[in-house]
Structures are given as C-alpha cells and as structure tokens.
C-alpha cells in the first residue's frame, strides 16, 4: 500500500500512481452515470437496458462497486446515458 504521505484517498488505497489515477477516473465516471440514472423517472430494468447492461450490473453501479467496472466499460455506458467525456490533461503539481 501507499505510504502515509499520500496525496489522495486513491493513493492511500493502491500501490502505484497509475492505479490511483485509474480509480479516480472510474469514480468520476461512476458518479456521472449514477447521477444520470437517478434523474430518469424509469425502472432499474429500463435504465439498465438504456445503458446496455444487466439490472444486477446497474445495481453494482448504483452501489458504487468500483472494483466491478473498468474504464472501458464505464465509457461504453456513457452513450446510453447521453453523456460525453471532455478531456483536459494538465501537468501534475510537484508535491
């Protein structure tokens, strides 16, 4: 695990900066998808169909089970939620 001087919760949970960044991005996508789904006045079954996933998989998303989703899987669900990603890449601040 990362040391006590970690700069984020993600760094505290995993061993490498790459893993931490992956978790951070997945978390952002999951929050956006969960927010979209919660705004729809439809059943979980219909929401799952809209996203192209099963209802149990939607339940995992809504419960925040980050370990169940890859970046690719989350990106693929964005189209069904009528969402798109905008990428802004910046240099990391020196700690």
N, C-alpha and C positions, 0 to 999 in steps of 0.2 A: 504494500500500500504506500501511498504517497506520504511524505513527511508532514509534521505538524505545521510547517510554514506554508501550507497550501494556499493558493490564491482564490480558490472557489470550492464550492461543495463538490463539484465534479472531480477536481483534482484530489480531493480527500478520499474519494471512492475508488479510484483506479490507479494503476501503476504508472501510466505514461500520459504525457500531454496530449497525444493523439487520441487516446481513449477518452480523455476528459472532454476534448472538443467534440468528439462523436456523440457523447452523451448530451452535451449542451445543445447541439443541433437537433438531435432527436427530441429532446424535451420541448424545444420551441415549436417544432412541427406538431407534436402531440397536443400541445396546448391550443394551437390554432385549429386543429381538426376537432378537438373536443368542444371548443367554443362554437364552431360552425354547427356541429351536430346538435348541441344543446339549444341552438337558436331555431332549429327546424321543428315545426309542430307535427312531427311524424313519429311512427313507432320505431323501435330499435331495429326491427326487421327491415323496414323500409329504408332506414338510414344505412344499414349495412349493405343493402342492395345498391344504394346510390354510390357508396364508396367502393363497391366491388369486392366486399369481404363478407365473411360469415358473421352471424349475430354473436357467437362466442368471441370472435376476434374483435368485434366492435366493443364488446363488454371489457375486454382486456385494455383497449384503447381508452375507454371512458374511466377505467380504474387506474390509469397511469402506469400500467405494467411495461415500463420502458424496455426491459430485457427481452420482451416478446417481439420487438419491432426493429428492423434495420432502417437505415436512412432511405434506401431504395423503396422499401415497402411504404413508408410514410409519404415519400414524394409521389408515388403512384396513386395514393388516395386523394391527393390534393385536387386532381381534376374533377373527381366526383363531388368534391365539396365546393367546386367553383372557386378554388383558391390558386394563386400562383406564387412562386418564390421570386424575390428580387435579391440578388447577391451583392453585398458590399464588403469587399475584402480590404482590410486595413492591417497595417503593421502593428504587432502586439507591443504594448508598452513594456519597457525594460523594468523588471522588478528590482 
